[in-house]
Amino acid sequence: MIAVLEHELVMYYHSIKAYVFGAFLLVFAGIGSLLYNINASIANFEYVLSFISITFIVLVPLLTMRTMAEEKSQNTDQLLFSLPITTTDIVLGKFLSLAVVFFIPVLVICIYPIIFAQYGDVYLPTCYGSILAFFFLGVALLSIGMFISCITESQSMAAGICVVVMLFNYFCDSLSEYVSSTTAGSIIGLLIVIVLIGVIARYLTRSQFAGGIVVIVLLAAVAVAYIYDSTLLEGLLPDIMGKLSLFTRFETFVNGVFDMTALVYDLSVIVFFLFLCVQSLEKRRYNG
């Protein structure tokens, strides 16, 4: 894992991606600080973090699109698989390298509240709690981007899909207001989600039977819920969409609330998508 981590860090810092990522993030942090903390004379640095969180829509695809897609397109992934390391080591090494590249500009951002505290009344615990949540938000989104790169062979395709997913996650809570809250609307939305889950399960297992079983089990769960109490499905889809958004959960920190459940959710997303990365690579490793 350490060897993969070192190799990936060398790759990132011998190209311009890591520098562009860090510079872009810090430029927006500077613009946000100018708009909120200096011009508007607002002491809440967490508003700056909320302002720059939208940059993840572009930065995450930029940083993650080559993670595995490039390896697949150049067939260098077979060289990785021939090394005496596990697939988990490969995934963790690549993911930690992404986290390090993201952590360095975040470390620079940590200096901002201290500077502003010299010229005004800044509540540092809230600022640094928000920075911690900002970091967790970023690495959770990076894990999603990494998984997308694992299931594609083209960097441009990985970037395109990742942008769409990031946009959906960012506007997920807002879009939930326009989603039908009726039982029928929830059922239709859940059917679409179940089909997508079945497709992913089939891709990861390369088994139509496994994908079919997953779909059947989930359909049965929806049917049981409907038969037991159909009102349980009312407003379910909008509620799920609101709770799925990583950005919405981050906003609780911006509002001054240290929400431990949001951090646990971020960690769960990281573990889940890294697990999917491992399964995707395992399938390629042994099925070629």
Rosetta blueprint (number, residue, H / E / L):
1 M L
2 I H
3 A H
4 V H
5 L H
6 E H
7 H H
8 E H
9 L H
10 V H
11 M H
12 Y H
13 Y H
14 H H
15 S L
16 I L
17 K H
18 A H
19 Y H
20 V H
21 F H
22 G H
23 A H
24 F H
25 L H
26 L H
27 V H
28 F H
29 A H
30 G H
31 I H
32 G H
33 S H
34 L H
35 L H
36 Y H
37 N H
38 I H
39 N H
40 A L
41 S L
42 I L
43 A L
44 N L
45 F L
46 E H
47 Y H
48 V H
49 L H
50 S H
51 F H
52 I H
53 S H
54 I H
55 T H
56 F H
57 I H
58 V H
59 L H
60 V H
61 P H
62 L H
63 L H
64 T H
65 M L
66 R L
67 T L
68 M L
69 A H
70 E H
71 E H
72 K H
73 S H
74 Q L
75 N L
76 T L
77 D H
78 Q H
79 L H
80 L H
81 F H
82 S H
83 L L
84 P L
85 I L
86 T L
87 T H
88 T H
89 D H
90 I H
91 V H
92 L H
93 G H
94 K H
95 F H
96 L H
97 S H
98 L H
99 A H
100 V H
101 V H
102 F H
103 F H
104 I H
105 P H
106 V H
107 L H
108 V H
109 I H
110 C L
111 I H
112 Y H
113 P H
114 I H
115 I H
116 F H
117 A H
118 Q L
119 Y L
120 G L
121 D L
122 V L
123 Y L
124 L H
125 P H
126 T H
127 C H
128 Y H
129 G H
130 S H
131 I H
132 L H
133 A H
134 F H
135 F H
136 F H
137 L H
138 G H
139 V H
140 A H
141 L H
142 L H
143 S H
144 I H
145 G H
146 M H
147 F H
148 I H
149 S H
150 C H
151 I L
152 T L
153 E L
154 S L
155 Q H
156 S H
157 M H
158 A H
159 A H
160 G H
161 I H
162 C H
163 V H
164 V H
165 V H
166 M H
167 L H
168 F H
169 N H
170 Y H
171 F H
172 C H
173 D H
174 S H
175 L H
176 S H
177 E H
178 Y H
179 V L
180 S L
181 S L
182 T L
183 T H
184 A H
185 G H
186 S H
187 I H
188 I H
189 G H
190 L H
191 L H
192 I H
193 V H
194 I H
195 V H
196 L H
197 I H
198 G H
199 V H
200 I H
201 A H
202 R H
203 Y H
204 L H
205 T H
206 R L
207 S L
208 Q H
209 F H
210 A H
211 G H
212 G H
213 I H
214 V H
215 V H
216 I H
217 V H
218 L H
219 L H
220 A H
221 A H
222 V H
223 A H
224 V H
225 A H
226 Y H
227 I H
228 Y H
229 D L
230 S H
231 T H
232 L H
233 L H
234 E L
235 G L
236 L H
237 L H
238 P H
239 D H
240 I H
241 M H
242 G H
243 K H
244 L H
245 S L
246 L H
247 F H
248 T H
249 R H
250 F H
251 E H
252 T H
253 F H
254 V H
255 N L
256 G L
257 V L
258 F L
259 D L
260 M H
261 T H
262 A H
263 L H
264 V H
265 Y H
266 D H
267 L H
268 S H
269 V H
270 I H
271 V H
272 F H
273 F H
274 L H
275 F H
276 L H
277 C H
278 V H
279 Q H
280 S H
281 L H
282 E H
283 K H
284 R H
285 R H
286 Y H
287 N H
288 G L
